[in-house]
Structures are given as structure tokens and as C-alpha cells.
Amino acid sequence: MFSSLKIRNYRLFFLGQVVSNTGTWMQRIAQDWLVLSLTGSATAVGVTTALQFLPMLLLGLYGGVLVDRLPKRPTLLFTQSAMALTGLALAVLTLSGQVQVWHVYLAALAAGLVTVVDNPARQSFVSEMVGPDQLQNAVSLNSANFQSARMIGPAVAGLLITGVGTGYAFLFNGLSFVAPLAGLLLMRSRELHTVERAQRGKGQLREGLRYVAGRPELIWPIVLVGFVGTFAFNFPVFLSAFADDVFHAGAGTYSLFNTLIAVGSVAGALLAARRGTARLQVLCAAAVLFGLLEVASAVAPSVWLFALLMVPLGLFGMTVNVTANTSIQMSADPAMRGRVLALYMMVFLGGTPVGAPIVGWVTDAYGARVGMAAGGAIAALAAATIGVILARTGGLRLSLEWAAGYPRLRFVPRRRTGEPAEAASVS
């Protein structure tokens, strides 16, 4: 489960990200709560989220082209420093009492612009640290790392917000980038796996798109995470609205919801690290269950039942995330990995600027329950449809059998004309 941590360079990277990710989650919670406090509008929270991810939607592919050309470690030193400055600037404005909602919008947009390069660079740098044999494990541990910070960050942010205000959460985030910067500087270059960088040339963006479009094992998982990311992963909108409008609670309850999602997410990431393979069947099934759980959460009658459902919601959501990420990285050629991952992140994160304001408007107009239920239903329907498409592309059919007294639903190879049923069955 933790085998990739034996590699020194990855261990330094992992430890730095533990600190930085905690600060990132603290800022996310503080940012959403600050906007809600300043405006009283779920739509404004959605706009903030949209501004943070809009650059990925518009410029994500160009970021991937740059990442394939540039050396990863110097690139990350630059992007992580820039993200530290955005957090510190927001801290100064908030602690001085001068903060306005447009300041938060501007900081969110600035962080989003840096993420265009930082995200695919961090994702693809993992393979240079650990090599192909440990890639699945390292990607899963990265997700567990991020989600573990999601447990700690919201809890600490809730204490800081209620105790001394949102400004100190922003300050911690800005200072937390010292850890990953130190880890990058301490790495041994000779122990990194050499990856051939793409040379500067015309048509590299179109080349990447053609490469993805011609491979069903890449294009359909990307389409699936696009639907999930656009309509179902709008937790800042959903959870802040449920905490404030449905259950009439405060920042502590909002932090609790995020923490419980993170508990399930860590479990999902660790199970993925232990599983060792990334199968598209698992991806589609997890996405269907994630959507259905979101619908169930939307109609939960009490705050405690809603909170309890956050754990399996986080588990299946992280299973979707890790399985899609790993299967795409394992299937992509190293020279194309930056562009493929940029497209993946552009669709997954960049879809949020489209979905967040829509979901925020639906939430304001029809209530948090309708907004969350609609997002989950769209995700489940998309996952089921894409699962059928992938099965047909791979020459599979759905089979319902009884094994040890229980029904067993699985995909098996489609029978050819005249072939007996037992000849087409697989384990």
C-alpha cells in the first residue's frame, strides 16, 4: 500500500504536499465561508469557484503543451512560489479589514491561472520520481495525501474562522508552501527517471487532441469525469447551502461535512493503492454509485443522516477520481502525458466554471436539495451510459448470474453466432 514511499525523491514530495495540501484546504473553506459571509449568496460562492477553475477550462490544453516541453522540477518551483504569494496577499487584505468580495474573486482567478501549469506538472512529475512500476501506487497515495489534508484542513479552518477569523487560514496557506519548495530543492536529480520532453513545434495541441480522440480508453473516462466534475463535484456550493440554509448551522458544521467526505475519500484512495490496477468497469460502477449517493444525501431529513452519507460519498467520489487518473496516466505515452493530463484536468476541474454557477442558481432558486439531487442524477446517468458504450466498444455484454446463492452482475465477452454460452464466459 505504501511501497512508493521507499523512494527518497517521492517521499520528499509527499511530505511537502502533506503540509501544502492542508493549507490549501484551509484556504478553500475560509474562502467559501468569507464569500458567503460577505454576500449571503450561494451563487457568489459558485462564481468564486468558477473563477478559480475558469483558467483551466480556457487554457488547460496550452498548459499541457508547456508542461510537455518544460523541465518539471523548475516549473514546480515557480508555480508553487506563485501560489504562496496569492495566499499571502489574501491574508494581508483580510487581516487588515480591507477585504471585499472582488478581492476574493481576483485571488481565486490568480490561483486558477497558476494551476493551469502547476496541476499537469505535478501529475506528470510523479512518473519521473517513481517510474512506471510504482506509478499506480504513487498516484493513489497522492490522492490519499490530498484527502487526508482535507480532513485536517477543514477542521483547523473551522476553529480559526470561529476563533480568530478567516485571515489566519489564508496566512497558514501562504506559509505552507515552504514545505513543498524545500522538498523540491532537496531532491536528487540523478535519481529522477529521464523522460524525453516534447520539442517546440507547430500543431502540438492538435496532435494531443487527435491522440486522445483515437483511443477509447482515454476519451471516454475523460468524458465521464467531465460530467461528474461539472454537475456533481460542486461541494462548496452544496455543502455551504446545506449548512446555512437547510440545517441553519455555522462554519463548524460546514467544516464537519467536508471532513467526513475526506474520511471516505482517504479510504477510497488507500483501497485504490492496495488494489494495484485501474479498471474501467470499476470507474463506471463507482461513478453510478457516487451519483446515486448524492441523490440520497439530497433528500436526507436530518443533519446527522446527511453527515453520515458524506463518508460513502467521499469514498466513491475518490474511487472515480483515482481510477480515472491512474488509468489515463498508465495508458498515455510519456511524451504525450502532459497534454493528456491537461485535457483530463481541464475537463474535470475546468467543467466547474460551467457547472458551479448553474448549480448555484438552481440551489438559490429551488433549494439546496433540488440542486444536489440534480447533480447526482446527471452523474449517475452519464456513468451508466458511458459504461454501456465502453462495454460495446470492448465487445462485452452485461451478464446476470447466480453464484453461491447471490446475484452477480458483470461484463463478459459478447457471444459470436453459434458459440455456446459457456465458451464466451470469463472470470
Disulfide bonds with the S-S distance in Angstrom:
none
